[in-house]
Amino acid sequence: MRHPIDLEALGTLFVHRVAPVAALLHIGLSAALIDQRSRPGGPWQRLFPGIFLLTRAGPSREQLVQAALLYAGERAMLTAFDALYLHGMRSVLPTADAIHVLAPRNSRACGHAVLRLERTDRLPRPVLRRGFHVAPLERAAVDAIRRTRSITDTKAILEEVAHYVGAQALRAELALAPRKGTTLARKLLGESPARRLERAVMESRPLSVPQSRVPLAVS
């Protein structure tokens, strides 16, 4: 005998109270009931096609991120500003800008007002940060830089991320990125102390070796 479903407590079964329609149907809810509860003014909200928030409050940024990743499908991952924040970077905090998600080229998802969906053949291996799949730090940084025209913000991102992955990792990621939106970053990294050091080695110039290892700033 099937027990009745407590609709008010149902949200606690899902991470961040975000549920795909397939999961709701699987536990026995009808499509008509789901539609009824997610109408304007109802107790649930439809965040993306087939993705529901099982509360009338919010959504919070975390709930939107969870919904965006579920909607984008398997192998999708967060990148750019939200990913940098989840990596622990604090140079530029997430804003109300669209959530930037990387998805496989064959993803059927589409972009929305709060979702910037980027289909790509160059999906990196994701890392887990606070329960979310996010792009590696250098990829997240380059994707964030592509979306900003601010010299101050670009420099801040490069300096903070270079402290953790090194300027060379950022240059390698930039080499694979589209030229559009990365000109400033390429220029800044090209004039970094690390780059000047490399050029000096290639040109066989005498070098003064630093006495201690310190983070390399981007000039």
N, C-alpha and C positions, 0 to 999 in steps of 0.2 A: 504493500500500500504506500503510495507516494504521500509524503508529508507536505503540508502547505508551505509555501515559500514566504518568509518574512521580508517583504519588499523594503521595509524601512531599514532593516539591518543588512540588506544585501550588499551595500557599498563596502562594508568591512571585509568582504571576501576578495576585493580587488585592490591592487597597489594604487595608492592615491585616489581610490574610488573611481578609477577610469576603467571601463569595460568595453571590449569589442562586442558587436551584436552577436557574433557566432557563439561567444561564451554564454551570453544571456539566453540564447535559444537552446543551447546545450543543456542548461540546468532546468529547462522546462517552461520558460516564459514564451508567450506567443508574440508574434510580430505586431499584432494589434495592440497588445498591452504595452509593449515597448514604445510604440508610436504614441500611444495615449499619454504615457507618463513623461514623454520628452517634448510635448507640445509647449509653446510659450506659456509661462506661468505654472507649468507642471513641476513635479518634484525632481525630475531629471533634466539634463541638458545634452543636446547633440553638439559635440565639439567639432567633429569631422564626420564625413560620411561613414556610417557604420561604427562610430566610436562615441561612447556616451559617458557623461559624468553623472554618477549616481547620487547627486545632491543638488539642491537649488542654490547653494552658496558657491562663491568663486566664479570662475576657476582661478586658481593660483598659477603662478608661472610653472611650478613643478607639475601641476596637473595638465597644463597645456603641453609641456614637453613630453610627458608620458603619452598623452593622446597623439601627439604628432608622430612619435616613434612607432606606436602601434598602427597608426594609419599608413605610414610609409612602408611598413611591412618588414619581412625578414631581411636581415643584414643592414638595415638602416641604422644610422648613427648620427649623433648630434655633433655639430661643428661650430666654428666661429665663436661669438661672444659667450653664449651659454656654455659651450664646451670649455672655454678658457676659465670661466668662473668655477665650473665643476672640477677643473684641474687644480684649483687653488690660486689662480692668478687674480690679482686685484688692481692691475694697472688701469683697466677699463672695464667697468661693471656692465652687466647686461642691462638693456633698456627695454622699452616697450616695443622695440623693433621686432620684426618677424623672426620666428625660430628657424634657424638654418639647419637643414637636415640633408645628409648625403644618403642617396639610395642607389641601388643597382640600376643599370641602364634600362632593364626590362620592367622596372616598377610601374604599376598601373596608377599609382597615386598622382595627384595633381596639387599644385600650389594653391594656397588660400591666403586670405588677408593676414593671418597670423603665422603662416607657414611658407618659408622659402625652401622649396624642394629642388635639390640639385641632383639630377641623374648623372651618373658618371661611370666610366669603365675603370677608373682608378680609385677603387675603394680601398682604403688602408685597413689594417687589422685594428678593430676597435679595442679600447680599454674600458674597464668598468669603473665608474666614478659615481659614488652615492646611489648605486643601483641603476644608473643609466649607461648605455653604450655610447661612448664619445670617441671622436677621432683623436689620434695621437696629438701631443701638444704642439709640435711644429706644424702639422696640417691645420689644426684649429686656428693657430696664429695667422697663417697665411690666408685662410678663408676669411678671418675677421678683417685683416688688412685690406683685402679686396673690396670690402664694403665700407671703408672709411676713406675720406679725402683729407682728414685732419693730420697735419704733420706731427702735432703734439701727441695724438693718440697712436699713430703709427710708430713713432719713436718709442713711446712708453711700452707698447706691446713687444717690440723687438728687444728692448733692453731687458725686460722682465723674463721673457721666454728664453733668450740667449743665456741667461744665468743658469737655466736648468738643462737645456739641450745643447748649448753651444751655437755660435754663429754659423759654423759649417753646416750643421743640420738644417738651419733655416735657409741657408743659401741653396742647399740641395733640394729642399722642398720648393723653393721659389723657381728653381730651374725647370721644374715639372709643371708649374702653375701657368695659367693663361697670362699673357703679358698685360691684358687689360686690368687695371686696378692695382698692379704691383710695381709700377715704375718707381714710385717714391721709395718703396721698401728696398728695391734692388739698388737704388742709388745710396741709400743710407747704409746698407750692409756692405756695399762696395767700398765705402770709405771708413769702415769700422777699423778699430785697432787690429783685429784679427786679420783682416784683409791686407792691411799695410804690412803686417808681420810676414804674411805669405809672400807678398811681392818682394820684400827685402831679401828673403831667403832665395827666391828665384833669381834675383839680380846679384846675389853673392855680396850683399852689403854687410858691413860689420853691424852686429846687433848687440844691444844691451839686454841681458836676460833679467826679467823681473825676479826679485828675491822671494816673492811669495805669490801664490795663486789668488787672483782676485777676479770677480766677475768682469767680463769685458763689456764696456758700455758701447752703445751704438752712437756714432757721432753724427 
